[in-house]
Amino acid sequence: MNLKLHSFGKKSTAKLKVSDSIFDVPYNEALIHQVVTSYLSASRAGTKAQKTRSEVRGGGRKPWRQKGLGRARAGTIRSPIWRSGGVTFAAKPRDHSKKVNKKMYRGAIRSILAELTRQERLIFVDDVTIENPKTKVLLEKLNSMDLQDVLIVTDDISENLYLAARNIPCVEVVNTQEINPYTLIGYEKVLMTKPALEKVEAWLA
């Protein structure tokens, strides 16, 4: 299929041939949901930790004798029902990641890119170059293309582009190795360079 290839910051356009097996596949909502959930789960630290009654310091002696005082029976002052006692179902460090194989992951990326193309949210440009590391320069180019909330995907992030984009809200720059399903669906538009497109097609082919 043929799509438009824009010149960054300019009005001129050309034709760009892209792979139908990547940019013209059906939308698979269930697969995308599974992969995004797996991605977010894997990013959780899972370091929450609490102490059980056996791990809390102290409480080794029985606080009072078993019978004869009219009090409830107690074997330790570190019981979960006591103040400063242990936690009944104490949280422990755990791995929240959920396994998703490579075929499913690549399939979800294809489905997302195809849906972005259908919604005209995926824009291709010949290159993303700016002469100076100035935020104002990059903003002018993005505004000329009516891009405010945008993810910029390039094959190689130049220092000028990184410095110019880092202080702009709702603008993120990633290379092709950093593409993930959560980031792709998190922005209103996705701006992808032609060299990045070639790498993505080679990856997803």
C-alpha positions in Angstrom: 0.0 0.0 0.0 1.1 3.6 -0.6 1.1 6.3 2.1 2.1 9.9 2.2 5.8 10.8 3.0 6.0 14.3 4.4 9.0 16.6 4.6 9.6 17.5 8.3 8.4 21.1 8.9 7.3 21.6 5.3 4.1 21.2 3.2 5.6 19.0 0.5 4.6 15.3 0.3 5.5 12.3 -1.7 4.4 8.6 -2.1 5.8 6.0 0.2 5.3 2.2 -0.3 4.8 0.3 2.9 4.3 -3.4 3.7 0.6 -4.6 3.6 1.5 -7.4 6.1 2.3 -4.8 8.7 0.2 -1.7 8.0 -2.9 -3.4 6.6 -3.7 -6.1 9.2 -7.0 -6.4 11.2 -7.3 -4.8 14.6 -6.9 -7.4 17.3 -8.1 -5.7 20.5 -7.7 -8.8 22.7 -4.1 -9.4 21.7 -3.2 -5.7 22.2 -4.8 -5.7 25.6 -2.9 -8.8 26.6 0.4 -7.4 25.4 -0.1 -4.0 27.0 -1.1 -5.6 30.3 2.0 -7.8 30.2 4.2 -4.8 29.4 2.8 -2.7 32.4 3.1 -5.7 34.7 6.7 -6.3 33.8 7.5 -2.6 34.6 6.2 -3.0 38.2 9.0 -3.1 40.8 7.3 -5.8 43.0 9.5 -4.8 46.0 6.7 -4.2 48.5 7.6 -6.1 51.7 5.9 -6.4 55.2 6.8 -8.5 58.2 4.8 -11.5 59.5 4.5 -12.2 63.2 7.6 -14.4 63.1 9.7 -11.7 61.5 8.8 -8.8 63.9 11.4 -8.2 66.5 10.5 -9.3 70.1 7.5 -11.2 71.4 9.4 -14.3 72.4 7.9 -14.4 75.9 4.3 -15.2 76.7 2.9 -11.9 78.1 0.8 -13.5 80.9 -0.1 -16.9 82.0 -2.7 -18.9 80.2 -5.4 -19.1 82.9 -6.7 -17.3 86.0 -6.4 -13.6 85.1 -9.7 -13.2 83.2 -7.9 -12.0 80.1 -8.0 -13.4 76.6 -5.3 -16.0 75.9 -2.1 -14.5 74.4 1.1 -16.2 73.3 3.0 -13.2 71.9 2.8 -9.5 71.9 3.7 -9.6 68.1 0.3 -11.1 67.1 -1.4 -9.4 64.2 -4.2 -8.3 66.4 -1.8 -6.4 68.7 -0.5 -2.9 68.0 3.0 -3.1 66.5 2.4 -6.7 65.7 3.1 -8.6 62.5 0.9 -8.4 59.3 -1.6 -11.2 58.8 -1.1 -11.7 55.1 2.3 -9.9 54.7 3.2 -8.7 51.2 6.5 -10.1 49.9 8.7 -9.2 47.0 7.3 -10.8 43.8 7.6 -10.9 40.1 4.5 -9.4 38.4 5.7 -10.1 34.8 3.4 -12.2 32.5 4.9 -14.2 29.7 4.1 -13.1 26.1 6.0 -14.8 23.3 7.7 -12.9 20.5 5.1 -13.8 17.9 2.3 -12.4 20.0 4.3 -9.3 20.8 5.2 -8.6 17.1 1.6 -9.3 16.2 0.3 -6.7 18.6 2.8 -4.1 17.3 1.6 -4.8 13.7 -2.1 -4.4 14.8 -1.3 -1.1 16.6 0.6 0.3 13.6 -2.2 -0.7 11.2 -4.9 0.9 13.3 -2.8 4.1 13.7 -2.6 4.1 9.9 -6.3 3.7 9.4 -7.0 6.5 11.9 -4.4 8.7 10.2 -2.5 9.0 13.4 0.7 7.6 11.9 2.7 10.1 9.9 5.9 9.4 7.9 8.6 11.9 7.3 11.8 11.7 5.3 13.9 12.7 8.3 13.8 14.6 11.6 16.7 16.9 11.7 17.1 20.3 13.4 20.1 22.6 12.9 20.3 23.8 16.6 19.3 22.1 19.9 16.6 24.7 20.4 13.1 23.8 21.7 11.7 26.8 19.8 13.0 25.4 16.5 11.4 22.0 17.1 8.1 23.5 18.3 7.8 25.5 15.1 8.3 22.5 12.9 5.8 20.4 14.9 3.2 23.2 14.9 3.6 23.6 11.2 2.4 19.9 10.9 -0.2 20.4 13.6 1.5 18.1 16.0 1.2 18.8 19.7 0.8 15.4 21.4 3.3 13.2 19.4 5.7 10.3 19.7 8.7 10.7 17.4 10.3 7.4 16.2 13.7 7.7 14.6 16.4 5.2 13.8 19.1 7.3 15.6 18.4 10.1 18.1 20.7 13.0 17.4 21.9 15.2 20.3 20.2 18.2 18.9 16.8 16.4 18.7 17.1 15.0 22.2 18.0 18.4 23.7 15.3 20.2 21.8 12.5 17.7 22.7 13.2 16.9 26.3 11.4 20.0 27.8 8.3 19.8 25.5 5.2 18.4 27.2 3.5 15.5 25.4 6.5 15.0 23.1 8.7 12.0 23.4 11.6 10.8 21.1 12.5 7.1 20.9 14.6 5.0 18.6 13.4 1.7 16.9 14.8 -0.4 19.8 12.6 1.4 22.3 9.3 1.0 20.5 6.7 -0.7 22.8 2.9 -1.1 22.6 2.1 1.1 25.6 4.0 4.1 24.2 2.6 3.7 20.7 -1.0 4.0 21.9 -0.2 6.7 24.5 0.1 9.6 22.1 -2.3 11.3 19.7 0.1 11.0 16.8 3.1 9.0 15.9 5.8 10.6 13.7 8.1 8.0 12.1 11.1 8.6 9.9 11.7 6.7 6.7 15.0 5.0 8.0 13.1 4.0 11.2 10.3 2.6 9.0 12.8 0.4 7.2 14.1 -1.0 10.5 10.6 -1.6 11.8 9.6 -3.5 8.6 12.7 -5.6 8.8 11.9 -6.4 12.5 8.2 -7.2 11.9 8.5 -9.0 8.5 
